[in-house]
Amino acid sequence: MNVGFFGQATDVFLEVEVNPDAAHDFESEYLDLTGTAPVLGSGYQHQPNKWGREVRVYFNGEAELLDDLASVDVHVEQGVRPYRARWVYRTNDRDFFWSLIRAGYRLGEN
């Protein structure tokens, strides 16, 4: 997926929650793509109550960015309250998340 348009997003934060039993698979995939292992903490969490992986991309941006995301079939959530009082938008799209990783984004602050 081409994510070049996402450069107009501001205050981008990537996060993953994964069941500890499935952490090795995620960590291997992330290491293969980035050359670095994910570190528990900011942006990466083990959650025993998760069945699978939950990926999130938090960000802020202008309305045009939402149109660009819609054009590549990425659903964006926006609530009455901002996420974590900092971000207006969030997406949980795995393909988009991994495309951002391939484009140079990393877990945590970007």
Helices and strands as residue ranges (DSSP letters): G 4-8, E 10-18, G 20-22, H 23-34, E 44-46, E 54-60, H 63-71, E 77-83, E 87-91, H 94-102, E 108-109
